[in-house]
């Protein structure tokens, strides 16, 4: 008598997967994954293992998802090939920024596994980032619009990182944080919106969505400070202006700690930053409303964009 095998349990869907299903974008994301895997398969064997490690490690694909959502917000047509390829290139460039950030932050893990430079070494990781960048441009080489936008994006990201690094440890304001967030994460989502619509009608929406994403990430990190064991302590160590920090350092005594935190004062500084979370959440609510207004004003069908804002807004509580 044969023994029946127990039914295999299906893996629980992530909130992001549920959102993709809800907006009927699952097929687009599957096509994106297929193209990324095919690109890796056709890459030089010397770097294939590094590319698999970096690009197929539980990715969120939130930026390509934004491209597809913006496309669907202005037309009922399926995602065309040039938009799909631009989404692949954008995801590649996003991973370049992650590789560099992980090396700069001396991060040992990302998404519950070793970072690329810790797994393979700093030099191979840096060479892989250059290889990925060139590959992204090759994918869109026949699409002048995408080449122009992606070239501008990479330049803006470089400037934004240098700008943010130059201003570290300075007790600046929330307005300064908005400028930094708008050119850092905001520029990438702004580019996503333009790649999705092939024009500028949702550019401001993309920028606001990116700022919201940036701020939610800041707040999520600060929530971990209350236990003195959460993520994001690299920002405190390096004096990076996060949203909760921008609020906390309006207190002159906290500003002194922010300028040059020692080990004991760094612990106090993290507590002060964590205490600024409720006010930061209010600012994020305002940003979310700004993004919704832009979506309603400029999209033929704002539903996908409103869902993006709703989903992003939940990330500060992760």
Secondary structure, DSSP 8 states (H G I E B T S, - for coil): --------------HHHHHHHHTT-HHHHHHHHHHHHHHHHTS-HHHHHHHHHHHSSS---HHHHHHHHHHHHH-SS---HHHHHHHHHHHHHHHHHHHHHHHHHT--EETTEE-HHHHH-HHHHHHHHHHHHHHHHHHTTT-HHHHHHHHHHHHHHHHHHHHHHHTTT----HHHHHHHHHHTHHHHHHHHHHHHHSSSTTHHHHHHHHHHHHHHHHHHHHHHHTTT--S-HHHHHHT---HHHHHHTTSHHHHHHHHS--HHHHHHHHHHHHHTHHHHHHHHHHHHHHHHHHHHHH-SSTHHHHHHHHHHHGGGG-
